Amino acid sequence: MKLEEYIKENKTHFDSEKMSSSSDLAFEKLLKSKLHQPKKQKVVYLKYVTVAASVVLAFSVFLWWNQQEEISKEKQILLANLENDSAGKRLEGVYAFNDEYVKEDKKIIATLIGILHKDENANVKIATIDALLKFPKNEQIRTNLITALQNEKAPLVQIRLIKALSFLRENRAQKPLEELINNEETYPIVKNNATLAMVEIKQ
Amino acid sequence: MFGSAIRILKNREEAEDIVQDAFIKGFEKIHQLQDEANLGAWLKRIVVNKSLDVARNRNRFIFTSEDSILENKPDENEDDIKPDISIDFIKECINSLKEKYRIVLMLYMIEDYNHREIGELLNINESTVRNQYRRGKDQLLQLLKVKKTG
């Protein structure tokens, strides 16, 4: 028999050696020291990310708080103007809201609605109606505009309210409009506007 | 794989270290493995390469490509051995061969690498591998005869 063939056929006899049991422990140690190393780096990296994220979060909170403080300051000035005894200041407040205040703030809207019903100055009321029209979907504003039309006596304010409700296509305004048209005391120009508004709303 | 390492190094501790290191290296470079089916062969190649590196560093053997002229092929009948010869005796004889012959014989007969692959592993010409293999085999046959008769 050929030597080469004989050895190849009995190859398994050369594989009798087995690794010692202690090598398992050594291998485990080696695994930890070599392959777990990047994990540690990852943890360190994560730590940095966490710290950076915390700094960014803290800075954002600080900015937000500052902004809120600024907003609340603006709001306070606005409310103070709206509640001022001077009609000029109130008008200033309404225009400031109209120009700068885009947020639907409940407290400010309630103050504006109060002005709509109770203010003695027609100019302030007219400016308030324009300001309230910034939020056409607000149900509270729509119903209060209808109520204001029912109670309003000043012709210029009446006309502004009629135009506002016509613009809003407010169906519920038909009743107060009819009342105005049928009221003998109503100015003819107001009646004309009310009639036009009725037609607009019904379309 | 442990068997391959110990056959090259003839040292248990070193072979164990090599196998463990090879596994770690394998894990780290697993992305270089092109065919998953060859994982075993790939890891074995790492073990063999590392074992040969260690053996080289110990200066147990130096391979050179000086034997590039193929020697005359000996008579084929000279390869024949008697059927009563034991495999343990052959193992003993292989282990007593010179390092450079022993390793080539092991890589060719036991690890199943061909001459070209062995050349790549040892960084020598294929013809040198063939010569070393033939000389190693001749020496082994001599040893088998001498030890048997002696």
Interface residues (C-beta under 8 A of the other chain):
Chain A: M1 K2 L3 E4 Y6 I7 K8 N10 K11 H13 F14 D15 E17 K18 M19 S20 S23 A26 F27 L30 L31 K34 L35
Chain B: F2 G3 I6 R7 R12 A15 E16 V19 Q20 D21 F23 I24 F27 E28 D79 D80 I81 P83 I85 I87 D88 I90 K91 M109 I110 K137 L140 L141 L144
